[in-house]
Amino acid sequence: MVSHDFAWQPGGPIQRFFEAEVQQDFLKCRFNQPGELRLFVSGMLSAQSNEVVQQKLKRLALEFRHCHEEDLALPLEHRFGVSLLMAMRPWEIESFDSFRRPDSHKDYPPFSR
């Protein structure tokens, strides 16, 4: 049994396995069947708005864990393995680099956590 609030060791074996195997397998899907959903949104956010959205994603992950804990009372035949991937980062498509003006690079400000 693994604690629900565990964290991977940065660069550790589980993180490397996830990045090499699980991540690609998970995304090898059209997300168009019952029970499947893929959302991708993109926009320009301030560092403060980015932090607000990240906090909301953390609350969603906590709600997911609470649902899991509640559903443990149900018979196994009524439960299904479900994975939820949430990802957020300051990012730009690599192929856009060639269109960027040389003096337009921005460094993302660090958060004070």
C-alpha positions as CSV (number, residue, x, y, z in Angstrom):
1,M,0.0,0.0,0.0
2,V,1.3,3.4,-0.9
3,S,0.3,6.6,0.9
4,H,-2.0,8.8,-1.2
5,D,0.1,11.9,-0.5
6,F,3.5,10.4,-1.4
7,A,5.9,12.3,-3.6
8,W,8.3,10.9,-6.1
9,Q,12.0,11.4,-5.6
10,P,13.1,13.8,-8.2
11,G,14.9,11.8,-10.9
12,G,14.2,8.6,-8.9
13,P,13.2,5.2,-10.3
14,I,9.4,5.7,-10.1
15,Q,9.6,9.1,-11.7
16,R,11.8,7.7,-14.5
17,F,9.5,4.7,-15.0
18,F,6.5,7.0,-15.2
19,E,8.2,9.3,-17.7
20,A,9.5,6.4,-19.9
21,E,6.5,4.0,-19.7
22,V,3.3,5.1,-18.0
23,Q,3.0,8.7,-19.4
24,Q,3.2,7.6,-23.1
25,D,0.9,4.6,-22.6
26,F,-1.7,6.8,-20.8
27,L,-1.7,9.4,-23.6
28,K,-2.0,6.8,-26.3
29,C,-5.8,7.2,-26.3
30,R,-8.3,9.3,-28.2
31,F,-10.2,10.1,-25.0
32,N,-13.6,9.7,-26.7
33,Q,-15.1,6.7,-24.8
34,P,-17.4,6.8,-21.8
35,G,-15.5,7.7,-18.7
36,E,-12.7,9.4,-20.7
37,L,-12.0,13.1,-20.9
38,R,-9.0,15.2,-22.1
39,L,-8.9,18.9,-21.7
40,F,-6.2,21.1,-23.0
41,V,-6.3,24.8,-22.5
42,S,-3.7,27.4,-23.3
43,G,-3.4,31.1,-22.5
44,M,-1.1,33.7,-21.0
45,L,-1.3,33.9,-17.2
46,S,0.6,36.0,-14.7
47,A,2.7,34.2,-12.1
48,Q,-0.1,35.0,-9.6
49,S,-2.9,33.5,-11.8
50,N,-0.7,30.5,-12.4
51,E,-0.4,30.0,-8.7
52,V,-4.2,30.3,-8.2
53,V,-4.9,27.6,-10.8
54,Q,-2.2,25.3,-9.3
55,Q,-3.9,25.6,-5.9
56,K,-7.2,24.7,-7.5
57,L,-5.7,21.7,-9.2
58,K,-4.2,20.5,-5.9
59,R,-7.7,20.8,-4.3
60,L,-9.1,18.7,-7.2
61,A,-6.4,16.1,-6.6
62,L,-7.5,16.0,-2.9
63,E,-11.2,15.6,-3.9
64,F,-10.1,12.7,-6.2
65,R,-8.4,11.0,-3.2
66,H,-11.5,11.6,-1.1
67,C,-13.7,9.9,-3.7
68,H,-11.3,7.0,-3.8
69,E,-11.4,6.6,-0.1
70,E,-15.3,6.7,0.0
71,D,-15.5,4.2,-2.9
72,L,-13.3,1.7,-1.0
73,A,-16.6,0.7,0.8
74,L,-18.1,-0.4,-2.6
75,P,-17.6,-4.0,-3.9
76,L,-14.7,-4.3,-6.2
77,E,-17.0,-5.1,-9.2
78,H,-18.4,-1.6,-8.9
79,R,-15.0,0.2,-9.0
80,F,-12.6,0.8,-11.9
81,G,-9.0,1.8,-12.1
82,V,-9.1,5.5,-13.0
83,S,-6.1,7.8,-13.6
84,L,-6.2,11.6,-13.6
85,L,-3.3,13.5,-15.2
86,M,-3.1,17.2,-14.5
87,A,-0.2,19.2,-15.8
88,M,0.6,22.8,-15.9
89,R,3.7,24.7,-16.7
90,P,4.9,27.9,-18.5
91,W,5.5,26.4,-21.9
92,E,5.6,27.2,-25.6
93,I,5.7,24.8,-28.5
94,E,9.3,24.2,-29.4
95,S,8.7,24.8,-33.1
96,F,7.6,28.4,-32.2
97,D,11.2,29.2,-31.1
98,S,12.3,30.0,-34.6
99,F,9.6,32.7,-34.8
100,R,10.5,34.4,-31.5
101,R,12.4,37.7,-31.7
102,P,15.9,37.4,-30.2
103,D,15.2,40.0,-27.5
104,S,11.8,38.6,-26.5
105,H,12.8,35.8,-24.1
106,K,11.1,36.0,-20.7
107,D,12.3,34.2,-17.5
108,Y,9.4,32.9,-15.5
109,P,9.6,34.4,-11.9
110,P,10.1,31.9,-9.1
111,F,7.3,31.4,-6.6
112,S,7.8,32.1,-3.0
113,R,6.6,28.9,-1.3
